[in-house]
Amino acid sequence: MRSLFLERKRSERSERCFVLMLLECTKLLRGGGQDALDKVLFALANSTRETDAKGWHQENSTIGVIFTELGSKANGKAVVSALLSKVTTALSSSLTINQINEIRIWFRVFPEDWDGRGAIDHIEAKFYDELFHEHGPDTLSKLMKRSMDVAGSLMALVLGLPVFLIAAIAIKLTSPGPILFRQERLGQYGRKFNFLKFRSMHVACDDGVHREYVRRFIGDGPACDQGEGVQPLYKLVNDPRVTRVGRFLRKTSLDELPQFLNVLKGEMSLVGPRPPLPYEVECYHVWHKARLLATKPGITGLWQVGGRSRVKFDDMVRMDLKYADSWSFWLDVKILLQTPRAVLSGSGAH
């Protein structure tokens, strides 16, 4: 686990990808014992480099190999295909076909392309837990967090029903269009989902202005300044696309209330990083992506209670990573208790 954790840090600094290969050999080792293991290790020695880290990923069951320093522009699928061909050729020279069929091989690439992602499997979830945590969260901790998400979102939806109705009526009476705004966002592991908010903008607005602003903001460019002597902000100020009611909803963060439905569905958590737009992620450096790999996105978080729109993008990412690294049930409780004060103050909200 520590080898993966350290390799991820090296990859983020160098922006060179690496590949983890897992060989699950439980059936083979049960039938062939030490002799079968020696043959597998011999094949791996002939098909890997000395600099590639090799060892038990799961004692006496799964062998792991980390192929490092593969280049910043390496194509993950092409690399995996080449490695699979090389390793299976080496295995076939030492083992019989029946023995090879008793080995299951998985590959994971970091960083990987987030387009066309399928369902999350246990191999992928475990991989990212090991990448971002020297001692990954246990099953009980995950269960506690999910239980708090379900209970908290149900309570918010029930108690907030009057506010929902008032906001819906105000939106419908003051501007044509739907009450809810649905937008494609990226959740944990880059999975796309429909992000819900109360609509605060006019219908069919061009997102070109925001795209350019986000690109410059992530790059910490001068176009992020919103006035002389004003700290660059994560959101546009005085955005002409926002309606009169929308400005109030944004200032009070009431536009975020429908996201409790996202939490209930398991797409978000009560506490975590904010889920980005796909075109935001296109501007990310490798280490920026860690904010969505380490933990599930949330409605509130360290950024919202500690900096909100006043901090630079890199500092926001560092706060998200600090949260993921130091997560505990009580940290979530602390952030949730601090959130109402941050919302009522309106500081950094636009």
C-alpha positions, 0 to 999 in steps of 0.5 A: 500500500505504501509503495502505491501511495509514494508512487502517486506522489512521484507521478503528481510531481513528474506528471508521468503516468504509471501502471499497476498490474495485479496477478491474482494467483490463488487457484494456481498457488493452491494447486502448484505451491512454491513451484508455480510461484517460482515460475510466475516470478521468473516470468515477471523478472523476464518481462519487467524492468529492474526499476519496476516495483514487485511484491505481494499486493495481497499476501499469498494471493495477489502479486502486484507490479508497478510499472513506473515513469511511462511518460507524461503523454503515454496512452494508458490503453496502448500501454496496458495492451503492450504490457499484457502482451509482454507478460502473457508471452513470458508466462506462456514460456513458463506455465501451461495453458491450464495454469495461465487460465488460473491467473486473473490479471488486472491493470490500473493506470494513474492518471487515466482518461476519465472519458467513457467510464463504466461502473465502479468496481471493488478493484478500482475503489481499493486502488484509489484508497491505497493511492491516497491513504497510507492507511485506507478508511475501513468499512465501518468508517465508510458505513458511518459516513454513508449513514450520516449522508442518508440521514442528513439529506433526508432530514434536510429535504423534509425540514426544508420543504417550505423553503423549496416551495417558496424558492420554486414559486419565486423562480417560476414567477420571475423568469421563464424556464424550469425550476431546477437546473441540471448540469453534468458534473464529475463525481468521485473517480471521474464518474459523470452525474446530473448535478441539481440546483435551483435555477439562478440564471436565464435559460439558454445562457452561453457558458463561453464566458465562464469557460474562459474565466475558469481556464484563467482562474485555474491557471491563476491568470490576471483575467481572474481579477474582478476589480482593482485590489480585489482578490481573484474569486472562484465565481464570477461577480455581477454575472449578467446571466444571473436573475434577480431571484438567482442572486439572492439564492446564490448569496444565501446558498439556497440554490444548493438545496436540491443537491441533497437529492444527489447525496441521497442517491449516493452521487455526493456526500454532505461533506467533500470537495465541490464537483467540477464541470468537465471543462474545468477538469480539462484545465487540471494538472495531475495533482489537481485531479486528486481532489476527486479521486481521494473522496466523494464530492460534497455540498460543503467542505473545508473550502466552504467554511474556511475560504470559499470564493476568496482563496486561489484555486491551488489553495482550494485543492490543498484544502480538499486534499487536507480534508481527504487525508485527515478525514474522520466522522467528527471532522465531518460533524465539525464542518457541518456545524460550521457551515450555517455560520459561513452561509449566513455570513455570505462571505465569498458567496456570489 
